[in-house]
Amino acid sequence: MGVTQTHLFTEEQNEIAQLAKAIAHPARIAILQHLIKTKSCINGDLVLEIGLAQATISQHLRELKEAGLIQGTIEGTRVNYCINPEKWNGLKSLFEEFFQTYADCCGPAC
């Protein structure tokens, strides 16, 4: 969707879509799961854990960081990544609210 079309939607709709896009890749899900399991991780550890090239892992980390889902701290020449708890809890709340709006009903009797 072009940048000019986002004005047609609410701020919440745009935020849900942006966050959904950020997690819409199996490598990013694997990265998030690893970070949740280990509490934090160095980029090189992710390469070993997930099995993708360093550049590919870096690209996925960049996407997750731009969405605010992860944060990194510099430790010497390395960056240590972890889940951004504020944004993570916001994502959880947004998706819970979104999914709770569904009423189990499809058909003319609704």
C-alpha positions as CSV (number, residue, x, y, z in Angstrom):
1,M,0.0,0.0,0.0
2,G,1.3,3.4,-0.9
3,V,2.1,5.9,1.8
4,T,-0.6,8.2,0.5
5,Q,-3.3,5.6,1.1
6,T,-2.8,5.1,4.9
7,H,-4.8,8.2,5.5
8,L,-7.9,6.2,4.6
9,F,-7.6,4.1,7.8
10,T,-7.6,4.7,11.5
11,E,-4.4,5.1,13.4
12,E,-5.1,1.7,15.1
13,Q,-5.7,0.0,11.8
14,N,-2.4,1.3,10.4
15,E,-0.6,0.3,13.6
16,I,-2.0,-3.3,13.5
17,A,-1.1,-3.6,9.9
18,Q,2.4,-2.3,10.4
19,L,3.1,-4.7,13.3
20,A,1.5,-7.6,11.5
21,K,3.8,-6.9,8.6
22,A,6.8,-6.8,10.9
23,I,6.1,-10.3,12.2
24,A,4.9,-11.7,8.9
25,H,8.0,-13.8,8.1
26,P,8.9,-17.1,9.6
27,A,12.5,-16.0,10.2
28,R,11.3,-13.0,12.2
29,I,9.0,-15.3,14.2
30,A,12.0,-17.6,14.9
31,I,14.1,-14.6,16.0
32,L,11.4,-13.4,18.3
33,Q,10.9,-16.8,19.8
34,H,14.6,-17.2,20.4
35,L,14.8,-13.7,22.0
36,I,11.9,-14.6,24.3
37,K,13.5,-17.9,25.2
38,T,16.9,-16.5,25.9
39,K,15.9,-13.1,27.2
40,S,18.6,-11.5,24.9
41,C,20.9,-12.4,22.1
42,I,23.9,-11.3,20.1
43,N,23.4,-11.2,16.3
44,G,26.0,-13.9,15.7
45,D,24.2,-16.3,18.0
46,L,21.1,-15.9,15.9
47,V,23.0,-16.9,12.8
48,L,24.0,-20.1,14.5
49,E,20.6,-20.7,16.0
50,I,18.5,-20.0,13.0
51,G,20.9,-21.0,10.2
52,L,20.5,-18.0,7.9
53,A,23.3,-15.8,6.7
54,Q,24.5,-12.9,8.8
55,A,23.2,-10.3,6.3
56,T,19.8,-12.0,6.2
57,I,19.5,-12.0,10.0
58,S,20.6,-8.4,10.1
59,Q,17.9,-7.4,7.6
60,H,15.2,-9.2,9.7
61,L,16.6,-7.6,12.9
62,R,16.4,-4.2,11.3
63,E,12.7,-4.8,10.4
64,L,11.9,-5.8,13.9
65,K,13.8,-2.9,15.4
66,E,12.1,-0.4,13.1
67,A,8.7,-1.7,14.2
68,G,9.9,-1.2,17.8
69,L,9.4,-4.9,18.8
70,I,13.1,-5.4,19.7
71,Q,15.8,-3.1,21.1
72,G,19.5,-3.4,21.0
73,T,22.3,-2.3,23.2
74,I,25.9,-2.0,22.0
75,E,28.4,-4.2,23.8
76,G,31.8,-3.5,22.4
77,T,31.6,-4.4,18.7
78,R,28.4,-6.4,19.1
79,V,24.7,-5.5,19.5
80,N,22.8,-7.4,22.1
81,Y,19.1,-7.6,21.2
82,C,16.0,-8.2,23.4
83,I,12.3,-7.8,23.2
84,N,11.1,-4.3,23.8
85,P,8.5,-5.1,26.6
86,E,6.5,-1.9,26.1
87,K,6.0,-2.4,22.4
88,W,5.5,-6.2,22.9
89,N,2.7,-5.6,25.4
90,G,1.2,-3.0,23.1
91,L,1.2,-5.6,20.2
92,K,-0.4,-8.2,22.5
93,S,-3.1,-5.7,23.5
94,L,-3.8,-4.5,20.0
95,F,-4.2,-8.1,18.7
96,E,-6.3,-9.2,21.7
97,E,-8.7,-6.3,21.2
98,F,-8.8,-7.0,17.4
99,F,-9.6,-10.7,17.8
100,Q,-12.1,-10.1,20.6
101,T,-14.2,-8.0,18.2
102,Y,-15.2,-11.1,16.4
103,A,-18.6,-12.6,17.2
104,D,-19.0,-16.3,16.2
105,C,-21.6,-15.5,13.6
106,C,-21.6,-15.8,9.8
107,G,-24.9,-15.8,8.0
108,P,-28.3,-14.1,7.6
109,A,-29.4,-14.8,11.2
110,C,-26.7,-12.5,12.7
